[in-house]
Amino acid sequence: MFEESQANGSVLVLDDERNIVTVLKAILEKRNFQVEGFTDPREALDALRARKYEACVTDLYMPDIDGMAFLEETKRLYPGLPVIMITAFGTVDSAVDAIKRGAFDYVTKPFEQSEIVSVVQKAVNTFRLKRLSVDREAVAPAELAYSALLGGNSQGMKGLREIVKRVAPTPSTVLVMGETGCGKEYLAEEIHQLSDRSFQPLFKVNCLAVSSMSLDTELFGGNKPGRIELADKGTLFIDEISEMNTETQVRLLDFLETGQFENAVTGEKRKADVRVIVASRRDLGKESKDGKFREDLFYKLNVAPIPLPALRERKEDLPEIVDFFLQRLNQKLSRTVERVDPSCMDIFRAVSWPGNLRQLEHVLERMILLADGNVLRATDIPSDLRSEIDLSSGAEAGNFREIVRRQTQSLEKDLIEKALDEMDGNITRTAEHLGISRKGLQLKMKELGIKQGSNN
């Protein structure tokens, strides 16, 4: 297993030519990537099943299993893993087709060292940023995800669903606003799926994952098509747009107003029919007033603003959301946790959830990994989560302690009663079985109201 903290990223390289694999490994390892190289697609697929990677580089044309087939199998085995295609100069059309089928990017042979390093680093950055958000590409059906993450009975979500219903079928630009981890990317995907462009691809750009210098070519193209050209007739989702530099903001505004864009390298003008959805964790209205974001672009983007509520603003939806994550995590971790018990849910309702859905999912994953049985209880909650509870009043703090106390007592009672039953009610043998003194067991039984059996 790779250690992310010790490398720029963990990368799988596949090419049927061993010298290409050797060269790519040398280039990437020199830049502190951890790389495993393969010449056999089947061995590479076995590695994908056994280990975790953050990016994959593969040749497009290989005997037996070609790059396109490898891409499809990778998407099935490892959803969300960025796959970069390497292709010969004369087969760029095939590489573009691969991107439309889910590849992250492509590089043409012969490639410059700086180019392959830049593309791989961008892929790793995108993968890591995506993993910090709620990942729709995990394992849950879209219908379930929609009802859980965008459903619920909270007033904020009812209003949101009405806005989405009205906006999705139109070609209007959409601005999704919300805190980190509340599901902005998922909402963008839902708008795309509910639009008349759903049969066309949705392309994504995260402005935090791409350097300011590279963002122009990423969007408008350079030596290869940019995301705007690739998204023609489809949808483009630009995340964290508040991080976009001023020059790129000007170019984006011009495209939104005219439908035309200039290649960032050649200056060639082209047209594209693209529905644009942008998202920001920052208040773009305030950013524009403070001179940190172009005011004219903000007005252009603010045609159909959709505020996505934070989790603390929709706590009545928690049971539905928790059930969704349990089903997804059970599949991911091969567990069978059925539910969260009421006392545990009470504590969840007391948490402020600053990390929103992302934080809730990670907490549930930790609980499932460490829990015994198929029900998550208050005592399974990580201790560091308690600091997230809004202790604005002593009553809430006391309530939390009381919930934990009751839950602990319930578990102790179940454990002792089960041990007594196994030992036919014999106090001495039960105490030995539990690893406590006979006197200690008797005191605990009295405290918990357990009737005493045999005194032998």
N, C-alpha and C positions, 0 to 999 in steps of 0.2 A: 504493500500500500504506500502511496506517495504522501509525503508531508508537505502540505501547501506552504506552511510558514517558512520552509527552507528553500523554496523555489518560486520562480515566477509563475509556474503552472505545471501540471502533469499532462503530458501529451503522448498520444499514440500516433505513430507514423507507419503508413503502409504503402509500399510500392513494390512491384514485381522485379524491379531492377535493384539489386543489392547496393550498387554504388550510389544510387539516389538516396536510399535509406541512410547510408553512411554519411553522405554529405549533409542531409537534413538534420541528423542527430548531432553532428559536429557544430552546425550553425546554431541550433537551438540550445544545446548544452553550454555553448560558449556564453550565451545570454542567460544562463542560470535556470533554464527549463529542465525538468526531469523528463526524459524521453525513453520510450520503449519502441523499438523498430521491428517491423515484420515484412517479409516478402510473400508470405502465404496468407490470403484473406481468412482462411478457416482458423489459423492460429491467432490472428488478430481478433476475430470474433470470440474465440475462447478467452482471450485476455480481457475483452470487454465484459464478459460474464463474470470474470473472477476479480477484477480490480476496478478502481474508480479513476477516471480520467476527467480532465477539464476541457480538452479539445482533441480533435482527431484530424490528421492530415492524410489524405489518400489520393492515389493516382486515379484519374477518371477511367482510363482504359487499361484493363488487365485481363489476362486469359482466365478462363474458368469462371470466376466471380468478378465482374467488373465493378467499377466504382459506384455506379448507379445502384446496382443490387446491394452492394455493401452499405450504401447510404440508407436504403430502405430497411435493411436488417438492423443497422445501428439505431435508427429512429425507433424501431420496435423494442430493442433491448435496452436502450439507454436514452429515453425521451429527454429532450432538451440539450443533449450534448452537441456542441457546435462541430460540424464536419466541414473541413476546408478541402476543396477539390484542386488537384494539380492537373493541368491539361496542356496539350501542345498548342502552339500559336494558332493553327488552322481549325481548332475545334472549340472555339469560344462559344458558339451557339449552343453546343451541348452542355457546357458549363453553366450558362445562363439558365438552361432548362433545369439543370440540377438544383440551382438556387430556388427556382420556382417550386421545386418538389421538396424543398426543406434544407438544402445545403446552406451553410452559413456564408461562405464566400468562395472565391476561386483565385488561383494564381497560375499564370501561364509560364511554360518553359520556353527559354531559359529564364529563371527568376533571379532577381537581385536579393542578396542576403537581407538587406534592410526591409524589403517588401515582405518576405516570408515571416520575418520576426514581427513586423508590425501587425500583420493579419492574425498571426497566432496569438499575440498578446491581446489584441482586440477581442478575439474569440474567448480567451480565458477570462478577461474582464467582464464580458457580457454574461458568461456562464455564472461567475461568482455573484454578480449583481442580481441575476435572475433567481439564484438560489436564495437570496435574501428576501424575495417576495413570495407571494402565494403562487405556486406553480401550477397552472392549469394543465400542463403537459404531463402531470404525474400519472395517476392511474384511475381517476374517477370519470364516469360518464358526464358529458356536458350538461345533461338535464339535471343530474343530481347537483352539480356544482352551481348551476344557475339558481336552483331553488334554495340552496343552503347559503351561498355567499351573497347573492343578490336578492334573495327572498326575505322571508321574515315579516313580522307584523309591526315592527317599529315604524313610527311616523316618517322618519327620514328615508327609510328604504321604500316605503309606499310611494313617496314623492319621487324618488329616484327612478323607480320602475315606470312611472308615468312619463317622465322626461325621456327615458330611453325609448319607450314605445313610440313617442312622437318624433324623436330625432333620428333614430336608426335608419328609417327608409329614405331619408333625404340625403343630398350630396353635401350638406353643410359641414364646415369645419367644426370639430368638437374639442372643447377644453375640459379635461377631467382634472379636478383638483382634490387633493386629499393627502393625508399624512403618509409617511413611509410605512409600507406593509399593510395598507388597507385594501389592496386589490385593484389598483388602477389599471394595470396591464390586463387583468382578467376582464374588467369592464370594457376596455377597448376591443378585446376579442369578441365580446358578446355583441357590441354594437355592429362590428363587422359581420358577424354571423346573421344578424337580424336585418341586414341591408340587402339591396339587390346586387351587391358586389360579392356576396358570400361565396360564389363559385369561382372567384378570382383570388389570388394570394393576398395575404396580409404580411407586409414587411415591417420590420421593427428596427429602430435605432435608439440606443440609449446614449444620451449626450455625456453621461459620466464615464461610459466605457470607451469613448473615442477621444483622442486628444483634439484640442482646438484646431490644430493645423490639419488634421486628417478629416475633420467633420465635413468640410466642403466637398472633398472628393467622395466621401462616404455617401452624401446625399445627392450631389449633382454629377458625380462621375469624374473619372480622370482618364487613365489608360483603359479602363473598363467601365461598364455601366454602373451608375449610382443607384441608390435605393429608389429614387423618384422614377427613374426610367424603368426599373424592374417592376415597380408597382403600378404601371400604367393599366388602367381599367380596374384596378384593385384599391387597396387601402394602405396607407403608410401611418404607422404609429411612432411618434417621436416622444420618448420618455425623458423626463428631467430637462425640459426645454429651457428652464431658467438658467441652466449652465451653458447655453449656446452663446458663442461669442458674437459680438456686434456685427461683424462683417457677414457672417452666415445668416444672422437674423435679417439683414437687408436682402440677401438673395432669396431667402424663404418667403419674405413678404412679397417680393416681385413675382415669384412663382404663384403664390396664392391669388394674386390680383390678375395675372395674365394667363396662367396655365403654361407659360413658357419658362425654360431655364437654360442656363449656359453651362456647358461642360467646364468644370473648374480648371482643367489643364489646357484644352484646345480652344475654348471659347465658343465652340459650336453651339448654335441655338437649336433647341428641340422643344416639342410639345409633349405633354403627358396629361392624361385624365386620371387624376389621383384624388381620392377622398382622404383628407388629412385629419388624424386624431392626435392631439398632443396631451401631455400630462405634466403636472408639476406638483411638487410637495411644498413649494413656496407660493405665497400670495402674489401672483403676477401683477395684480392691480397696484399693490403696494410697491413691488419691485420697479414698476414703470414710473410711479410718482417719485421714487427715490433715485431715478436715473440709472438703475441697474438693468433695465430691460426696455427695449424700444416701445414707446407708447403706441405708435401706429401699428406695430405688429400685435401688441396686446389687444387693441380694438378689433383687429382682423380675426384674431383667434377667439375672441370672447363672444362669438355669434351664438353658440349653443353651449354655455358653461354647465357642467354637471359636478356639483359638489358631492364627493363620496364620504359618507359619515365615518368617523372613527369608531372603533369597536366599543369604546366606553359610552358612545351615544346611542348604541343599539343593543344594550345588554339583554333586552327581552328576546333577542334572536339567538342568544348563546346556546340553548339546547339544540337547536337545529344546526348551527354551525359546528358545534362539538361533535354531533353525530356524523356529520359529513367528514370531518377530519379523522374520526375513529375508523370509519370504513376505509378511507384512503391509506391511513397508516397501518391498519391491519394487513392490507395487501402488500404494502411496502416492506413490512417487518415480519410477515408471516405469523401474525398473532391473531387471537380471537377475542379481543376485549369487546364486550357487548355494550357497556354503558358507563356513565359517570354517576356515582350515587348522589342523592340530594344534598348531603352535607358538603361534598366536594363542589357541586354546582353553586352552592351558596357562597363558597369562598371565591370561586371564579367571578361571581357577580360583584364581589367587593374589591376586585383588582382593577386598577386604572388602565391596564393594558397599553402602555405607551408605544409598544411595538406592534400593536393591532393584531391582525389575523396572523401575521408572520410569527409573532411572539407566542400566540396561543397554540399554533401548530407545533412549534418547537417544544413548548412545555409539555404538551400531550405526548409527543414522541419520547421525551425523557421519561415520563411517567409510565408509558407502555413498556419501555425497555426494562424498567426496574421493578415493575409491579408483579405481585403474585396473584394468580387468578384472573378472572375475566371481567372484573368490576374495578374501576378506579375509585379510590377512596381519598378522603382528606389527608390521611397520613402518607399518601403517595406523592403529594404536592411537593416539589423541590423547595427547600428552605429559603433559597434566595428569592423566590416569588413573593414571599410574605412581605418583603420590603416594598413591593409594588402596591400593597393595599393602601387605600386612602384612609389614613388614620387621623382624619380631621376631628374625630371625636373619640373619647375614651370608650364610648359604647361600642363602636365598630371594632376597636382593638379587643375589647372584652368578648365581643361576639365571636371573633375569629378564634380566640383561645378556647372559648367554650365549645365551639364546633369541633376543634381538634381533640379536646379532652373527651367529649362524648364519643367521637369516632374511635379513639384509642381504647377507651373502655369497652366499646362494642367488640373490637378485634380481640382484646384480651379475654373477654367473656367467651367468645366463640372458640378460641384456642384452648382454654381450660376445660370447657364443657366437652370438647372433642377428645381431649386427652383423658379425661375422667371416663368417658364412654369406652375408650380403647382399653383402659386399665380396670374395667368393671367397677368403677367407683372407688378403687383403693387409693387413699390419700397418699400414703408413703410412696407407692410405685409411681403415682402420677407426678409427685414432686420430683422424684429422681428423673423421670422422663423429661420434665420441663427444665431440669437443671437448677431448681431452687430448693430452699429448705422446706421441710414439712410445715413449720410455723409460718413461713412466708406465704406458702400456698393457702393456708387456712385464713390468714388475714386478707389476702387478695379475694378469696371466695366470699368472705363476709362483706367486703367492700362492694363487690359486684352483685351481691344478692344471689349467689349460686348455692343451692342446697347441698349440704355435706352428705357424702355417701358413706362408704365403709371407713372405719377408723384404723384399719389394720395397716 
